[in-house]
Amino acid sequence: MQIFAIDCDNADSNNAWAVALGCLSFPVLADFWPHGKVCSDYGVLNENGVPDRVLLLIDKEGQIAYLDLDHIDVVPPVEPVLEACQRL
């Protein structure tokens, strides 16, 4: 299983954020150019060109096995995604 974060900021911004947190054990990827292409492909880029907070589990075949879409100000619960991980 591979865990990573992705957002539409550039790589330098993502790196600064990860360093400021100081405890990430997974890579942070930039969906910067073309802007939001990956987020758009998964249907999670909102009309303002900004992704909301999304937790995705993608199985070995590349299919979405779990999706939790929340407003950027909402911290989603951890339990459902952990349960989905166990099912995979």
Sequence and secondary structure as in RCSB ss.txt:
>XXXX:A:sequence
MQIFAIDCDNADSNNAWAVALGCLSFPVLADFWPHGKVCSDYGVLNENGVPDRVLLLIDKEGQIAYLDLDHIDVV
PPVEPVLEACQRL
>XXXX:A:secstr
    EEESS HHHHHHHHHHH    S EEE TTTTTHHHHHTT B TTS B EEEEEE TTS EEEEEEE TT  
  SHHHHHHHHH 
